[in-house]
Amino acid sequence: MTSPPGQAPDGEAQAGPAPHGQSQDGVPLLEVRGLTVHHGQLRALADVSLRVFPGDVYAIIGANGAGKSTLLRSIAGLHHPTSGSILLDGVDVTSQRPERRLAAGIALVPEGRRLFESLTVQENLLVGSSYARPGPWSLERVYELFGWMRERRTQRAALLSGGEQQAVAIGRALVANPRVLLLDELSLGLAPVVVHRIYGMLPELLSAGVTVLLVEQDVSQALLVASRIHCLLEGTTTLEGPPGGLSPENIESAYFGLAGPNGHVSGPEGAPA
Amino acid sequence: MIWVNTIIQGVLLGGLYALFACGLSLMFGVMKVINLAHGDLAVVAGYVAVGVIAVTHIPAVWSFVLVVPIFAVFGYVLQRTLIQAALDRGVLTTLLVTFGLSVVIENALLQFFSANSHSLAIGSLVSDSLKLGSQISIAYLSLAIFVLAVLVLLGLQYFLSLSKHGRLIRAVADDREAAQLSGVDYRHIFGIAAAIAFATVALAGLAFGMVSSFDPTIGTTQLLLFAFEAVVIGGLGSLWGTLAGGIILGVVQQIGSQINPADQILAGQLIFLAVLVLRPQGLTGRRSSS
């Protein structure tokens, strides 16, 4: 493997779950151990493991159908894994229903936003806060984060633009005061300028103590914001590590499952069924 | 003048139909369950009232104080057990299960209460009426039931749009999975919606039992049908559409019976079919439950 410029190849960029970096000691906030998920006969995820530490922006990248959304939905409790486990702060939540996991501190902003369309903006946020944990996020705080939202709070969610709906979906998850916020394809179907604006609020979330696990199809966007990258290919981990330690070639080969520049195969170990 | 009276009677009857229909509409709107046992449940409410009155000797008019809460609890429990189990196996299964429930209820009633008809005796109230001129007579009971229906619909509207649980019911109806992601236990919310639906069908059953006599089979041959027709005419999932549907059905039935007493029910079916063919989304054509 060639060394990425300016970085020592200290084993961070190997295929499969990598050992953790210097700053990542202690108990991970969210841990996925050997997760395998099937959709009927199809194996969507095969033995995926990851560890997210407090303050991380952990990005999962991969092509369409790589299993990114399945991974996030499994963590949120919407899919039952065939095997493996999911731990929040060391507590096994694998058998808990989604609503219990929200109370434990896992909130998902689902793909396609999934707002309650016949409800107003404010009602959407109120539903989100119905079973909230105690914490810094309130409707007020969300209105401060997204300046336009307060004066349009009585508008029906269905009437908002895509970007506005995405903001409400994020707000709805935030008011539950999650410890880990799962963001599924924030940029899907949105104009680049809107995507930029939405990702612009990430630092404020982090400073408020929210840890973020996100799925992003746009690799350059993911590299921009992430403190750690995890690449999936056909349900298997092909790459894991901090973005600084990964060369574009590494990422490209992990993303597409091609042979690496020096003949190092970054494709899935043991081809998927 | 006779036609004015006919229309007034039809409107008042429509209130009763709306009362029957709103629970059916609510359960469909929130859970996508078409409760084929809805009419039989109304009949059960009538028989429960007969039992409650026999045991406690409270006046029939006040039987709702006991019967409605009993039905609300019954609705919650039935939703959390039988209906939820059916829902978990697919929406079509709920059709089969509620149809089966309907058959079981009817035969159990026949077994325990025989095919004889009963009614809830409310004394002179049943015949007292307000006379306007020689041809218009408005029964106080019919008027009271109409007012009750409007109050129930207003209350439901208020509850759904302004209360926390009403909001959660609408959220679950919009997107069950997204509601789960917001920490909402949709099964519990379904239970609450079913409790409300059963409370309204109990009220409707009691009102019907005061207006008319009932027997074990009337639930499917008349009540379920009228409720369905009111819902379809008014538009699925719309509360005020349900009232409009009930009133249209009532008026058309009364006009039909004015022409020929045997045509009352036929006239209702014809308007129902006409709406289905010409405007299948119903008159209000909305799909939200508020």
Interface residues (C-beta under 8 A of the other chain):
Chain A: A76 G77 L78 R97 P98 E99 L102 A103 A107 L108 P110 R114 L115 F116 E117 S118 L119 E123 N124 L126 V127 G128 S130 Y131 A132 R172 A173 A176
Chain B: K164 R167 L168 R170 A171 A173 D174 D175 E177 A178 A179 Q180 L181 S182 G183 V184 D185 S288 S289 S290
